[in-house]
Amino acid sequence: MMPQDARQDMQLLHEVEYGVPQELIMRLVGICVGAVMMYIYDASLLPVAWCLGYLVSHAVHYRFVTSRLDQAEPHDLVTAGVLYLVVVVSFMWLPSYYAMQHDPIQLYIGTVLITSTMVYQIRRGDRHLWLSWAQILIFAVMVTVVMASHLHDFTRPIEWIGAIFVTCAGFVYVGLAMLYSRKSRLETEEAAQRLAQDQKMSAIGRLAGGVAHDFNNMLTVVKGNLELYHLLDDPQDRADAVHEAQMAAERAEEVVHHLLVYARKAPMRPRVMDANEAVVKTMTLIRTMVPEGIEKQVDRWHHRLPMEVDDGQFATALLNLVKNSVDAMSGQGTLLVKLSLETIPEEQLLTSGTRLAPGKYVAICVRDSGSGIPPEILARVSEPFFTTKPTGKGTGLGLSMVAGFLQSAGGGLCVRSDAAGTAVTMLIPAREIQGAPLPNTKAAALADTSGIAP
């Protein structure tokens, strides 16, 4: 197994056991409350020891898994698996002990806990076969011990046979369910990987096709004008031919720059700046870009909005969004650039396909009053070389470049559109400034359940 595969398996192990905080909290709280109630019932210290042992073993397992998430080696997976088996045993011993008793309350509690643990193990579907078999073996031993402790209650052979048969049947069913759950999970992961690979190859194909098409057009212009240069005699005509070739080369350079930003390979010189000031400064550059029939509005945030980005790439990204909005309005309408501070309470899937981590973000929304984007096109707007503009009017790299820039900055891109217009929001992590803590805000930009900005 490669180290990268080991890290992926460790992350999956962490996700299975600790990926749903609410379930984990309910489980731990339930065990603590249950231990207290069982202590009150029989005044025995066994439930207390059981609770403490389970919490300690769980804490050791959690500490080890989280510490090895990004640097796991194959042997770390074995250690994590063994520690998890310790967690299982630390939980199962008391339910098994109670299930062996004749007290109806203890017998009932033990049976319920054993059954719930089996259901949980089936749901887990561990990826490693040895770990699944180890859990099956632990259950087999404990269930066999519980059954053996009650065999003296049966007086006839048929009762013995029935008890053994039911126990074996239940054990086989649970074991097969755990193995089938594992198989189903592996098949689902394999299908997801194949789909991701197909989508990646499809994107690479579109990207390669777009690059080839654009560069072929530009090289045709360069080659044609250079050939024309040798056929012309007039100095001015020859200068014009060289100028056209130079302009085509500059357009090719611009495509390469956008590709580098999209691929997050462009050199960056990030610095902390106020988003309000950066937007106002950039908006002064768009006077010639926006027709007189379009009303321009900038709605600044009432506090400073510190963010850490590259000046040039931020300005280019904002200008791209403004240009798209202007093109969508056909010379008439309203262009609004609104700034705000948003708090994202939980991970969000954005329009660009990236996942935004919880935290505080500077939101810069560019809204137009154009005709909007059709729903069937909206999901593709950030794909490289995808454009609905006429040939020669756009490269299809504008939004993909913006998305790449935002990913480099740790943020993301959100798009929302309807018949009243389109709103594109850049979300950039907000930086804390010493002595000026960020205010608490609601996640208005992602209030939509689809993760699309208003």
Beta strands, then each sheet from edge to edge (+ up, - down):
strand 1: 270-274
strand 2: 294-299
strand 3: 306-310
strand 4: 333-344
strand 5: 348-349
strand 6: 355-356
strand 7: 359-368
strand 8: 412-418
strand 9: 421-429
sheet 1: 1+ 3-
sheet 2: 2+ 4+ 7- 9+ 8-
sheet 3: 5+ 6-
end
